Amino acid sequence: MSPIPPAALAVMRAGAEDYRLTTPPDHATPAGITERIAEYLASEGYTVRPAVPLYARLRAAIIARTRFRRSTRARPTRGHPTPPRTNETP
């Protein structure tokens, strides 16, 4: 990933400052400031790509972390034998 150009950072700061000045503090939201910055970047000709949502990144991290630990078959617990399957005879 390449670093953000200084000109784009200046546009982002301007959008954030405009949002801060025009939105009452009790109505300000992180999504609102993000939208204002995206509007400013788009008006200056920058391409704004949607980011991967946080829940998707977390899910991917969890899957990657547990992929090699999971077994596809159930393990019997101590003292409790695995019940026979319906198509098997005891």
N, CA, C and O atoms as a CHARMM CRD file, in Angstrom:
* protein
*
  360
    1    1 MET  N      0.83800  -1.15900   0.00000 PROA 1      0.00000
    2    1 MET  CA     0.00000   0.00000   0.00000 PROA 1      0.00000
    3    1 MET  C      0.89000   1.23200   0.00000 PROA 1      0.00000
    4    1 MET  O      1.87200   1.29800   0.73900 PROA 1      0.00000
    5    2 SER  N      0.55100   2.18700  -0.81400 PROA 2      0.00000
    6    2 SER  CA     1.36400   3.39400  -0.89600 PROA 2      0.00000
    7    2 SER  C      0.88800   4.41000   0.14400 PROA 2      0.00000
    8    2 SER  O     -0.27700   4.40300   0.54300 PROA 2      0.00000
    9    3 PRO  N      1.79700   5.28000   0.57800 PROA 3      0.00000
   10    3 PRO  CA     1.40500   6.28800   1.56600 PROA 3      0.00000
   11    3 PRO  C      0.44000   7.30500   0.94600 PROA 3      0.00000
   12    3 PRO  O      0.40100   7.48300  -0.27100 PROA 3      0.00000
   13    4 ILE  N     -0.32500   7.95800   1.79900 PROA 4      0.00000
   14    4 ILE  CA    -1.29300   8.95600   1.33800 PROA 4      0.00000
   15    4 ILE  C     -0.52900  10.21500   0.95200 PROA 4      0.00000
   16    4 ILE  O      0.27800  10.71300   1.73700 PROA 4      0.00000
   17    5 PRO  N     -0.77600  10.73800  -0.25400 PROA 5      0.00000
   18    5 PRO  CA    -0.08100  11.96100  -0.68000 PROA 5      0.00000
   19    5 PRO  C     -0.42900  13.14100   0.23700 PROA 5      0.00000
   20    5 PRO  O     -1.54600  13.21600   0.74900 PROA 5      0.00000
   21    6 PRO  N      0.51600  14.05500   0.44600 PROA 6      0.00000
   22    6 PRO  CA     0.25500  15.22000   1.30600 PROA 6      0.00000
   23    6 PRO  C     -0.95600  16.04100   0.86000 PROA 6      0.00000
   24    6 PRO  O     -1.68900  16.56700   1.69700 PROA 6      0.00000
   25    7 ALA  N     -1.16900  16.15200  -0.45000 PROA 7      0.00000
   26    7 ALA  CA    -2.32000  16.92400  -0.93500 PROA 7      0.00000
   27    7 ALA  C     -3.62700  16.25300  -0.52100 PROA 7      0.00000
   28    7 ALA  O     -4.58700  16.93600  -0.16400 PROA 7      0.00000
   29    8 ALA  N     -3.67100  14.93400  -0.56600 PROA 8      0.00000
   30    8 ALA  CA    -4.88300  14.21500  -0.15900 PROA 8      0.00000
   31    8 ALA  C     -5.10500  14.36600   1.34300 PROA 8      0.00000
   32    8 ALA  O     -6.24700  14.49400   1.78600 PROA 8      0.00000
   33    9 LEU  N     -4.04100  14.35300   2.12600 PROA 9      0.00000
   34    9 LEU  CA    -4.17200  14.57700   3.57000 PROA 9      0.00000
   35    9 LEU  C     -4.73900  15.96500   3.85800 PROA 9      0.00000
   36    9 LEU  O     -5.56100  16.12700   4.76000 PROA 9      0.00000
   37   10 ALA  N     -4.30100  16.96600   3.09000 PROA 10     0.00000
   38   10 ALA  CA    -4.82600  18.32300   3.27200 PROA 10     0.00000
   39   10 ALA  C     -6.31700  18.37800   2.95500 PROA 10     0.00000
   40   10 ALA  O     -7.07600  19.05200   3.65200 PROA 10     0.00000
   41   11 VAL  N     -6.73800  17.67400   1.90800 PROA 11     0.00000
   42   11 VAL  CA    -8.16300  17.63000   1.55200 PROA 11     0.00000
   43   11 VAL  C     -8.94200  16.93000   2.66800 PROA 11     0.00000
   44   11 VAL  O    -10.04100  17.36200   3.01700 PROA 11     0.00000
   45   12 MET  N     -8.38700  15.86200   3.22400 PROA 12     0.00000
   46   12 MET  CA    -9.05400  15.13800   4.30400 PROA 12     0.00000
   47   12 MET  C     -9.19300  16.01900   5.54600 PROA 12     0.00000
   48   12 MET  O    -10.23300  16.02400   6.20500 PROA 12     0.00000
   49   13 ARG  N     -8.13700  16.75900   5.85300 PROA 13     0.00000
   50   13 ARG  CA    -8.20500  17.66900   7.01000 PROA 13     0.00000
   51   13 ARG  C     -9.25400  18.75100   6.79000 PROA 13     0.00000
   52   13 ARG  O     -9.97900  19.11400   7.71700 PROA 13     0.00000
   53   14 ALA  N     -9.33800  19.26800   5.56700 PROA 14     0.00000
   54   14 ALA  CA   -10.33100  20.30400   5.26000 PROA 14     0.00000
   55   14 ALA  C    -11.74900  19.75300   5.41200 PROA 14     0.00000
   56   14 ALA  O    -12.62300  20.43500   5.95000 PROA 14     0.00000
   57   15 GLY  N    -11.98000  18.54400   4.95000 PROA 15     0.00000
   58   15 GLY  CA   -13.30300  17.93100   5.09100 PROA 15     0.00000
   59   15 GLY  C    -13.66700  17.70700   6.54500 PROA 15     0.00000
   60   15 GLY  O    -14.80300  17.95700   6.95000 PROA 15     0.00000
   61   16 ALA  N    -12.70400  17.23500   7.33800 PROA 16     0.00000
   62   16 ALA  CA   -12.94800  17.00700   8.76000 PROA 16     0.00000
   63   16 ALA  C    -13.21200  18.32000   9.48600 PROA 16     0.00000
   64   16 ALA  O    -14.08800  18.38500  10.34800 PROA 16     0.00000
   65   17 GLU  N    -12.47000  19.35400   9.15000 PROA 17     0.00000
   66   17 GLU  CA   -12.65900  20.65700   9.78400 PROA 17     0.00000
   67   17 GLU  C    -14.01700  21.25500   9.40500 PROA 17     0.00000
   68   17 GLU  O    -14.70200  21.83300  10.24900 PROA 17     0.00000
   69   18 ASP  N    -14.40000  21.11500   8.13900 PROA 18     0.00000
   70   18 ASP  CA   -15.70500  21.60700   7.70800 PROA 18     0.00000
   71   18 ASP  C    -16.82700  20.88100   8.45900 PROA 18     0.00000
   72   18 ASP  O    -17.79500  21.50400   8.89300 PROA 18     0.00000
   73   19 TYR  N    -16.69000  19.59000   8.60300 PROA 19     0.00000
   74   19 TYR  CA   -17.70400  18.81400   9.33500 PROA 19     0.00000
   75   19 TYR  C    -17.77400  19.27600  10.79000 PROA 19     0.00000
   76   19 TYR  O    -18.86200  19.43200  11.34400 PROA 19     0.00000
   77   20 ARG  N    -16.62800  19.49200  11.39700 PROA 20     0.00000
   78   20 ARG  CA   -16.59200  19.93800  12.79100 PROA 20     0.00000
   79   20 ARG  C    -17.25100  21.30100  12.96400 PROA 20     0.00000
   80   20 ARG  O    -17.93400  21.54000  13.96000 PROA 20     0.00000
   81   21 LEU  N    -17.04900  22.19300  12.00000 PROA 21     0.00000
   82   21 LEU  CA   -17.60300  23.54100  12.09500 PROA 21     0.00000
   83   21 LEU  C    -19.09600  23.60900  11.75600 PROA 21     0.00000
   84   21 LEU  O    -19.80200  24.47800  12.26700 PROA 21     0.00000
   85   22 THR  N    -19.57800  22.71400  10.91000 PROA 22     0.00000
   86   22 THR  CA   -20.96800  22.81200  10.45700 PROA 22     0.00000
   87   22 THR  C    -21.91700  21.83600  11.14700 PROA 22     0.00000
   88   22 THR  O    -23.13000  21.94300  10.97000 PROA 22     0.00000
   89   23 THR  N    -21.40000  20.89400  11.92500 PROA 23     0.00000
   90   23 THR  CA   -22.25000  19.89800  12.57600 PROA 23     0.00000
   91   23 THR  C    -22.21000  20.11000  14.08100 PROA 23     0.00000
   92   23 THR  O    -21.13100  20.16900  14.67100 PROA 23     0.00000
   93   24 PRO  N    -23.37900  20.22400  14.70900 PROA 24     0.00000
   94   24 PRO  CA   -23.38800  20.36000  16.16900 PROA 24     0.00000
   95   24 PRO  C    -22.74700  19.13600  16.82700 PROA 24     0.00000
   96   24 PRO  O    -22.91700  18.01500  16.34800 PROA 24     0.00000
   97   25 PRO  N    -22.02100  19.34500  17.90600 PROA 25     0.00000
   98   25 PRO  CA   -21.32200  18.21700  18.54300 PROA 25     0.00000
   99   25 PRO  C    -22.23700  17.06000  18.94400 PROA 25     0.00000
  100   25 PRO  O    -21.81200  15.90600  18.90700 PROA 25     0.00000
  101   26 ASP  N    -23.48800  17.34600  19.32900 PROA 26     0.00000
  102   26 ASP  CA   -24.38100  16.26200  19.73800 PROA 26     0.00000
  103   26 ASP  C    -24.94700  15.48500  18.55400 PROA 26     0.00000
  104   26 ASP  O    -25.59000  14.45400  18.75100 PROA 26     0.00000
  105   27 HSD  N    -24.72000  15.95800  17.32700 PROA 27     0.00000
  106   27 HSD  CA   -25.16100  15.23900  16.13100 PROA 27     0.00000
  107   27 HSD  C    -24.00500  14.64500  15.33500 PROA 27     0.00000
  108   27 HSD  O    -24.23000  13.94800  14.34600 PROA 27     0.00000
  109   28 ALA  N    -22.78400  14.90900  15.75200 PROA 28     0.00000
  110   28 ALA  CA   -21.59900  14.41900  15.03000 PROA 28     0.00000
  111   28 ALA  C    -21.43300  12.91600  15.24200 PROA 28     0.00000
  112   28 ALA  O    -21.59900  12.40100  16.34800 PROA 28     0.00000
  113   29 THR  N    -21.10100  12.22900  14.15000 PROA 29     0.00000
  114   29 THR  CA   -20.85700  10.78600  14.20300 PROA 29     0.00000
  115   29 THR  C    -19.60700  10.45300  13.39900 PROA 29     0.00000
  116   29 THR  O    -19.23600  11.20800  12.50100 PROA 29     0.00000
  117   30 PRO  N    -18.95400   9.33900  13.70400 PROA 30     0.00000
  118   30 PRO  CA   -17.81100   8.92700  12.88400 PROA 30     0.00000
  119   30 PRO  C    -18.21100   8.68800  11.41900 PROA 30     0.00000
  120   30 PRO  O    -17.44700   9.00300  10.50700 PROA 30     0.00000
  121   31 ALA  N    -19.39900   8.13500  11.20100 PROA 31     0.00000
  122   31 ALA  CA   -19.84800   7.90700   9.82300 PROA 31     0.00000
  123   31 ALA  C    -20.05400   9.22400   9.09400 PROA 31     0.00000
  124   31 ALA  O    -19.76500   9.33100   7.90200 PROA 31     0.00000
  125   32 GLY  N    -20.55000  10.21900   9.80500 PROA 32     0.00000
  126   32 GLY  CA   -20.77000  11.52600   9.18200 PROA 32     0.00000
  127   32 GLY  C    -19.47500  12.18300   8.74500 PROA 32     0.00000
  128   32 GLY  O    -19.39200  12.73300   7.64700 PROA 32     0.00000
  129   33 ILE  N    -18.47300  12.12700   9.59400 PROA 33     0.00000
  130   33 ILE  CA   -17.18100  12.73400   9.23500 PROA 33     0.00000
  131   33 ILE  C    -16.53800  11.97100   8.07700 PROA 33     0.00000
  132   33 ILE  O    -15.89800  12.56400   7.20900 PROA 33     0.00000
  133   34 THR  N    -16.71700  10.66700   8.07600 PROA 34     0.00000
  134   34 THR  CA   -16.16300   9.85700   6.98700 PROA 34     0.00000
  135   34 THR  C    -16.82300  10.21400   5.66400 PROA 34     0.00000
  136   34 THR  O    -16.14900  10.33500   4.64100 PROA 34     0.00000
  137   35 GLU  N    -18.13700  10.38300   5.68400 PROA 35     0.00000
  138   35 GLU  CA   -18.84600  10.76400   4.46300 PROA 35     0.00000
  139   35 GLU  C    -18.39800  12.13100   3.95900 PROA 35     0.00000
  140   35 GLU  O    -18.22700  12.32700   2.75500 PROA 35     0.00000
  141   36 ARG  N    -18.20500  13.08400   4.88500 PROA 36     0.00000
  142   36 ARG  CA   -17.77800  14.43000   4.47700 PROA 36     0.00000
  143   36 ARG  C    -16.37900  14.37600   3.87200 PROA 36     0.00000
  144   36 ARG  O    -16.11900  15.02900   2.86100 PROA 36     0.00000
  145   37 ILE  N    -15.48500  13.61500   4.47100 PROA 37     0.00000
  146   37 ILE  CA   -14.13000  13.48600   3.91800 PROA 37     0.00000
  147   37 ILE  C    -14.18800  12.84100   2.53900 PROA 37     0.00000
  148   37 ILE  O    -13.47700  13.26400   1.62700 PROA 37     0.00000
  149   38 ALA  N    -15.03400  11.81400   2.37600 PROA 38     0.00000
  150   38 ALA  CA   -15.17100  11.15200   1.07200 PROA 38     0.00000
  151   38 ALA  C    -15.70300  12.13000   0.03000 PROA 38     0.00000
  152   38 ALA  O    -15.25400  12.11500  -1.11600 PROA 38     0.00000
  153   39 GLU  N    -16.65900  12.98300   0.41500 PROA 39     0.00000
  154   39 GLU  CA   -17.18000  13.99400  -0.51200 PROA 39     0.00000
  155   39 GLU  C    -16.07200  14.95100  -0.94500 PROA 39     0.00000
  156   39 GLU  O    -15.94700  15.27000  -2.12800 PROA 39     0.00000
  157   40 TYR  N    -15.28200  15.40100   0.00300 PROA 40     0.00000
  158   40 TYR  CA   -14.19100  16.31700  -0.32400 PROA 40     0.00000
  159   40 TYR  C    -13.17000  15.64800  -1.24900 PROA 40     0.00000
  160   40 TYR  O    -12.72100  16.25200  -2.22300 PROA 40     0.00000
  161   41 LEU  N    -12.80900  14.40800  -0.94200 PROA 41     0.00000
  162   41 LEU  CA   -11.84100  13.71100  -1.78500 PROA 41     0.00000
  163   41 LEU  C    -12.38000  13.51700  -3.20000 PROA 41     0.00000
  164   41 LEU  O    -11.66200  13.72900  -4.17600 PROA 41     0.00000
  165   42 ALA  N    -13.64800  13.11200  -3.30800 PROA 42     0.00000
  166   42 ALA  CA   -14.24900  12.91000  -4.63500 PROA 42     0.00000
  167   42 ALA  C    -14.31400  14.22100  -5.41400 PROA 42     0.00000
  168   42 ALA  O    -14.07800  14.23300  -6.62200 PROA 42     0.00000
  169   43 SER  N    -14.63300  15.32600  -4.73600 PROA 43     0.00000
  170   43 SER  CA   -14.71500  16.61700  -5.43700 PROA 43     0.00000
  171   43 SER  C    -13.35100  17.08100  -5.93400 PROA 43     0.00000
  172   43 SER  O    -13.26900  17.87200  -6.87400 PROA 43     0.00000
  173   44 GLU  N    -12.28700  16.59700  -5.31300 PROA 44     0.00000
  174   44 GLU  CA   -10.93000  16.94900  -5.74800 PROA 44     0.00000
  175   44 GLU  C    -10.36800  15.95700  -6.76700 PROA 44     0.00000
  176   44 GLU  O     -9.23500  16.11500  -7.22100 PROA 44     0.00000
  177   45 GLY  N    -11.15200  14.93300  -7.13100 PROA 45     0.00000
  178   45 GLY  CA   -10.72500  13.99300  -8.15100 PROA 45     0.00000
  179   45 GLY  C    -10.07500  12.71800  -7.64000 PROA 45     0.00000
  180   45 GLY  O     -9.60100  11.91100  -8.44000 PROA 45     0.00000
  181   46 TYR  N    -10.04100  12.51900  -6.34100 PROA 46     0.00000
  182   46 TYR  CA    -9.47200  11.29700  -5.79300 PROA 46     0.00000
  183   46 TYR  C    -10.50200  10.17500  -5.87300 PROA 46     0.00000
  184   46 TYR  O    -11.70700  10.41400  -5.78400 PROA 46     0.00000
  185   47 THR  N    -10.01800   8.96300  -6.04000 PROA 47     0.00000
  186   47 THR  CA   -10.88300   7.79100  -6.05600 PROA 47     0.00000
  187   47 THR  C    -11.02700   7.28800  -4.63400 PROA 47     0.00000
  188   47 THR  O    -10.04100   7.03500  -3.94100 PROA 47     0.00000
  189   48 VAL  N    -12.27100   7.14700  -4.21300 PROA 48     0.00000
  190   48 VAL  CA   -12.54300   6.65600  -2.86600 PROA 48     0.00000
  191   48 VAL  C    -13.06800   5.24400  -2.99800 PROA 48     0.00000
  192   48 VAL  O    -14.14600   5.02300  -3.55000 PROA 48     0.00000
  193   49 ARG  N    -12.30400   4.28500  -2.48900 PROA 49     0.00000
  194   49 ARG  CA   -12.72300   2.87900  -2.52500 PROA 49     0.00000
  195   49 ARG  C    -13.26400   2.47800  -1.17400 PROA 49     0.00000
  196   49 ARG  O    -12.71400   2.86800  -0.14500 PROA 49     0.00000
  197   50 PRO  N    -14.33900   1.70300  -1.16000 PROA 50     0.00000
  198   50 PRO  CA   -14.86600   1.27600   0.13500 PROA 50     0.00000
  199   50 PRO  C    -13.88900   0.33000   0.82900 PROA 50     0.00000
  200   50 PRO  O    -13.26000  -0.51600   0.19400 PROA 50     0.00000
  201   51 ALA  N    -13.78100   0.49200   2.12000 PROA 51     0.00000
  202   51 ALA  CA   -12.91600  -0.37600   2.90800 PROA 51     0.00000
  203   51 ALA  C    -13.65100  -1.66500   3.24200 PROA 51     0.00000
  204   51 ALA  O    -14.88000  -1.72700   3.19000 PROA 51     0.00000
  205   52 VAL  N    -12.89400  -2.67400   3.57800 PROA 52     0.00000
  206   52 VAL  CA   -13.49300  -3.92700   4.01900 PROA 52     0.00000
  207   52 VAL  C    -14.09300  -3.68100   5.39800 PROA 52     0.00000
  208   52 VAL  O    -13.40100  -3.18100   6.28500 PROA 52     0.00000
  209   53 PRO  N    -15.36500  -4.02100   5.59600 PROA 53     0.00000
  210   53 PRO  CA   -15.96600  -3.79200   6.90700 PROA 53     0.00000
  211   53 PRO  C    -15.21200  -4.53000   8.01200 PROA 53     0.00000
  212   53 PRO  O    -14.61500  -5.58300   7.78800 PROA 53     0.00000
  213   54 LEU  N    -15.25600  -3.95700   9.19000 PROA 54     0.00000
  214   54 LEU  CA   -14.53200  -4.52100  10.32100 PROA 54     0.00000
  215   54 LEU  C    -14.94600  -5.94700  10.60900 PROA 54     0.00000
  216   54 LEU  O    -14.09500  -6.79400  10.87900 PROA 54     0.00000
  217   55 TYR  N    -16.25300  -6.23300  10.55500 PROA 55     0.00000
  218   55 TYR  CA   -16.68500  -7.58600  10.87800 PROA 55     0.00000
  219   55 TYR  C    -16.12600  -8.60500   9.88900 PROA 55     0.00000
  220   55 TYR  O    -15.85100  -9.74200  10.27000 PROA 55     0.00000
  221   56 ALA  N    -15.95400  -8.22000   8.63800 PROA 56     0.00000
  222   56 ALA  CA   -15.39200  -9.14300   7.64300 PROA 56     0.00000
  223   56 ALA  C    -13.91000  -9.40400   7.93000 PROA 56     0.00000
  224   56 ALA  O    -13.43200 -10.52800   7.78000 PROA 56     0.00000
  225   57 ARG  N    -13.19000  -8.35800   8.34400 PROA 57     0.00000
  226   57 ARG  CA   -11.78100  -8.55100   8.69200 PROA 57     0.00000
  227   57 ARG  C    -11.63700  -9.43500   9.92400 PROA 57     0.00000
  228   57 ARG  O    -10.76200 -10.29900   9.97200 PROA 57     0.00000
  229   58 LEU  N    -12.50200  -9.21900  10.92900 PROA 58     0.00000
  230   58 LEU  CA   -12.44500 -10.04400  12.12900 PROA 58     0.00000
  231   58 LEU  C    -12.76800 -11.49800  11.80900 PROA 58     0.00000
  232   58 LEU  O    -12.09800 -12.40900  12.29600 PROA 58     0.00000
  233   59 ARG  N    -13.78900 -11.71100  10.99300 PROA 59     0.00000
  234   59 ARG  CA   -14.17500 -13.07400  10.63000 PROA 59     0.00000
  235   59 ARG  C    -13.02300 -13.77000   9.89700 PROA 59     0.00000
  236   59 ARG  O    -12.72000 -14.93100  10.17100 PROA 59     0.00000
  237   60 ALA  N    -12.39200 -13.06400   8.97600 PROA 60     0.00000
  238   60 ALA  CA   -11.26900 -13.64300   8.23000 PROA 60     0.00000
  239   60 ALA  C    -10.11800 -13.99100   9.17200 PROA 60     0.00000
  240   60 ALA  O     -9.47100 -15.02500   9.00800 PROA 60     0.00000
  241   61 ALA  N     -9.86300 -13.13100  10.15800 PROA 61     0.00000
  242   61 ALA  CA    -8.78200 -13.39800  11.10000 PROA 61     0.00000
  243   61 ALA  C     -9.10400 -14.61100  11.96700 PROA 61     0.00000
  244   61 ALA  O     -8.23200 -15.43200  12.24900 PROA 61     0.00000
  245   62 ILE  N    -10.36100 -14.71700  12.38600 PROA 62     0.00000
  246   62 ILE  CA   -10.75400 -15.86000  13.21100 PROA 62     0.00000
  247   62 ILE  C    -10.65400 -17.15300  12.41700 PROA 62     0.00000
  248   62 ILE  O    -10.15400 -18.15600  12.92600 PROA 62     0.00000
  249   63 ILE  N    -11.12000 -17.13800  11.18500 PROA 63     0.00000
  250   63 ILE  CA   -11.06200 -18.33400  10.34300 PROA 63     0.00000
  251   63 ILE  C     -9.60600 -18.73500  10.09900 PROA 63     0.00000
  252   63 ILE  O     -9.26500 -19.91500  10.18300 PROA 63     0.00000
  253   64 ALA  N     -8.75500 -17.76300   9.79800 PROA 64     0.00000
  254   64 ALA  CA    -7.34800 -18.06400   9.53000 PROA 64     0.00000
  255   64 ALA  C     -6.67600 -18.63600  10.78000 PROA 64     0.00000
  256   64 ALA  O     -5.81800 -19.51300  10.68000 PROA 64     0.00000
  257   65 ARG  N     -7.05800 -18.14700  11.93200 PROA 65     0.00000
  258   65 ARG  CA    -6.43900 -18.59300  13.17400 PROA 65     0.00000
  259   65 ARG  C     -6.89300 -19.99000  13.56900 PROA 65     0.00000
  260   65 ARG  O     -6.11700 -20.74600  14.15400 PROA 65     0.00000
  261   66 THR  N     -8.12700 -20.34500  13.26400 PROA 66     0.00000
  262   66 THR  CA    -8.66700 -21.62700  13.70400 PROA 66     0.00000
  263   66 THR  C     -8.70900 -22.67600  12.60100 PROA 66     0.00000
  264   66 THR  O     -9.12800 -23.80700  12.84500 PROA 66     0.00000
  265   67 ARG  N     -8.29100 -22.32800  11.41500 PROA 67     0.00000
  266   67 ARG  CA    -8.40300 -23.24100  10.27900 PROA 67     0.00000
  267   67 ARG  C     -7.69100 -24.56700  10.51500 PROA 67     0.00000
  268   67 ARG  O     -8.21800 -25.61900  10.15500 PROA 67     0.00000
  269   68 PHE  N     -6.51700 -24.53400  11.10600 PROA 68     0.00000
  270   68 PHE  CA    -5.72800 -25.75000  11.25100 PROA 68     0.00000
  271   68 PHE  C     -5.93600 -26.43600  12.59200 PROA 68     0.00000
  272   68 PHE  O     -5.40100 -27.52200  12.81200 PROA 68     0.00000
  273   69 ARG  N     -6.69000 -25.83500  13.48100 PROA 69     0.00000
  274   69 ARG  CA    -6.93500 -26.43300  14.78000 PROA 69     0.00000
  275   69 ARG  C     -8.19000 -27.28400  14.80900 PROA 69     0.00000
  276   69 ARG  O     -8.28100 -28.21900  15.60500 PROA 69     0.00000
  277   70 ARG  N     -9.14500 -26.98400  13.97300 PROA 70     0.00000
  278   70 ARG  CA   -10.41600 -27.69500  14.00700 PROA 70     0.00000
  279   70 ARG  C    -10.32300 -29.06100  13.38300 PROA 70     0.00000
  280   70 ARG  O     -9.65700 -29.25900  12.36700 PROA 70     0.00000
  281   71 SER  N    -10.98900 -29.98500  13.99500 PROA 71     0.00000
  282   71 SER  CA   -11.09000 -31.32300  13.45200 PROA 71     0.00000
  283   71 SER  C    -12.48200 -31.47200  12.84900 PROA 71     0.00000
  284   71 SER  O    -13.44700 -30.91200  13.37000 PROA 71     0.00000
  285   72 THR  N    -12.59100 -32.21600  11.76400 PROA 72     0.00000
  286   72 THR  CA   -13.89300 -32.37200  11.12500 PROA 72     0.00000
  287   72 THR  C    -14.75000 -33.41100  11.82400 PROA 72     0.00000
  288   72 THR  O    -15.95700 -33.47200  11.59200 PROA 72     0.00000
  289   73 ARG  N    -14.15100 -34.22500  12.67000 PROA 73     0.00000
  290   73 ARG  CA   -14.94500 -35.22700  13.38100 PROA 73     0.00000
  291   73 ARG  C    -14.95400 -34.89400  14.86900 PROA 73     0.00000
  292   73 ARG  O    -14.01400 -34.30500  15.40300 PROA 73     0.00000
  293   74 ALA  N    -16.03000 -35.28400  15.50900 PROA 74     0.00000
  294   74 ALA  CA   -16.16200 -35.01500  16.93500 PROA 74     0.00000
  295   74 ALA  C    -15.28700 -35.96800  17.72700 PROA 74     0.00000
  296   74 ALA  O    -15.13700 -37.13400  17.36200 PROA 74     0.00000
  297   75 ARG  N    -14.72000 -35.47900  18.79200 PROA 75     0.00000
  298   75 ARG  CA   -13.89600 -36.31200  19.65900 PROA 75     0.00000
  299   75 ARG  C    -14.73100 -36.77400  20.85000 PROA 75     0.00000
  300   75 ARG  O    -15.45900 -35.97200  21.43600 PROA 75     0.00000
  301   76 PRO  N    -14.64100 -38.05300  21.21900 PROA 76     0.00000
  302   76 PRO  CA   -15.39000 -38.49700  22.39700 PROA 76     0.00000
  303   76 PRO  C    -14.78900 -37.89000  23.65800 PROA 76     0.00000
  304   76 PRO  O    -13.57700 -37.70000  23.76000 PROA 76     0.00000
  305   77 THR  N    -15.65400 -37.59100  24.60700 PROA 77     0.00000
  306   77 THR  CA   -15.16800 -37.05600  25.86800 PROA 77     0.00000
  307   77 THR  C    -14.90800 -38.21100  26.82600 PROA 77     0.00000
  308   77 THR  O    -15.44300 -39.30300  26.63800 PROA 77     0.00000
  309   78 ARG  N    -14.10200 -37.98300  27.83600 PROA 78     0.00000
  310   78 ARG  CA   -13.77000 -39.03600  28.79200 PROA 78     0.00000
  311   78 ARG  C    -15.01100 -39.47600  29.56100 PROA 78     0.00000
  312   78 ARG  O    -15.78800 -38.65400  30.04700 PROA 78     0.00000
  313   79 GLY  N    -15.17400 -40.78700  29.65600 PROA 79     0.00000
  314   79 GLY  CA   -16.27600 -41.32900  30.41600 PROA 79     0.00000
  315   79 GLY  C    -17.59600 -41.34700  29.66500 PROA 79     0.00000
  316   79 GLY  O    -18.56800 -41.94000  30.13200 PROA 79     0.00000
  317   80 HSD  N    -17.63900 -40.71200  28.52700 PROA 80     0.00000
  318   80 HSD  CA   -18.87200 -40.66200  27.73700 PROA 80     0.00000
  319   80 HSD  C    -18.55700 -41.14900  26.33100 PROA 80     0.00000
  320   80 HSD  O    -18.06900 -40.37600  25.50700 PROA 80     0.00000
  321   81 PRO  N    -18.82700 -42.41700  26.04500 PROA 81     0.00000
  322   81 PRO  CA   -18.51900 -42.91600  24.70000 PROA 81     0.00000
  323   81 PRO  C    -19.40700 -42.22900  23.66100 PROA 81     0.00000
  324   81 PRO  O    -20.52000 -41.78900  23.94800 PROA 81     0.00000
  325   82 THR  N    -18.88100 -42.16000  22.47800 PROA 82     0.00000
  326   82 THR  CA   -19.63700 -41.56900  21.38500 PROA 82     0.00000
  327   82 THR  C    -20.83100 -42.45400  21.06100 PROA 82     0.00000
  328   82 THR  O    -20.66100 -43.65600  20.85700 PROA 82     0.00000
  329   83 PRO  N    -22.04100 -41.88800  21.00700 PROA 83     0.00000
  330   83 PRO  CA   -23.20600 -42.72000  20.68900 PROA 83     0.00000
  331   83 PRO  C    -23.11100 -43.25600  19.26200 PROA 83     0.00000
  332   83 PRO  O    -22.57200 -42.58400  18.38200 PROA 83     0.00000
  333   84 PRO  N    -23.64000 -44.48300  19.02500 PROA 84     0.00000
  334   84 PRO  CA   -23.57100 -45.01500  17.67100 PROA 84     0.00000
  335   84 PRO  C    -24.44500 -44.21600  16.71300 PROA 84     0.00000
  336   84 PRO  O    -25.46100 -43.63800  17.10000 PROA 84     0.00000
  337   85 ARG  N    -24.03000 -44.20000  15.47800 PROA 85     0.00000
  338   85 ARG  CA   -24.83000 -43.51600  14.46200 PROA 85     0.00000
  339   85 ARG  C    -26.06200 -44.34400  14.16300 PROA 85     0.00000
  340   85 ARG  O    -26.10900 -45.53500  14.47200 PROA 85     0.00000
  341   86 THR  N    -27.05000 -43.72000  13.56800 PROA 86     0.00000
  342   86 THR  CA   -28.32300 -44.41600  13.34100 PROA 86     0.00000
  343   86 THR  C    -28.19200 -45.57300  12.36000 PROA 86     0.00000
  344   86 THR  O    -28.95600 -46.53300  12.45000 PROA 86     0.00000
  345   87 ASN  N    -27.26000 -45.51000  11.44100 PROA 87     0.00000
  346   87 ASN  CA   -27.11800 -46.58700  10.46200 PROA 87     0.00000
  347   87 ASN  C    -26.14200 -47.67600  10.92300 PROA 87     0.00000
  348   87 ASN  O    -25.86500 -48.60900  10.16800 PROA 87     0.00000
  349   88 GLU  N    -25.61800 -47.57100  12.15100 PROA 88     0.00000
  350   88 GLU  CA   -24.68500 -48.56700  12.67800 PROA 88     0.00000
  351   88 GLU  C    -25.38900 -49.41100  13.73500 PROA 88     0.00000
  352   88 GLU  O    -26.30000 -48.94700  14.41900 PROA 88     0.00000
  353   89 THR  N    -24.96000 -50.62000  13.84700 PROA 89     0.00000
  354   89 THR  CA   -25.49600 -51.48300  14.91700 PROA 89     0.00000
  355   89 THR  C    -24.58300 -51.38700  16.11800 PROA 89     0.00000
  356   89 THR  O    -23.36500 -51.30900  15.95800 PROA 89     0.00000
  357   90 PRO  N    -25.14300 -51.39100  17.32500 PROA 90     0.00000
  358   90 PRO  CA   -24.28300 -51.24700  18.51800 PROA 90     0.00000
  359   90 PRO  C    -23.41300 -52.45200  18.79300 PROA 90     0.00000
  360   90 PRO  O    -22.65100 -52.45600  19.76000 PROA 90     0.00000
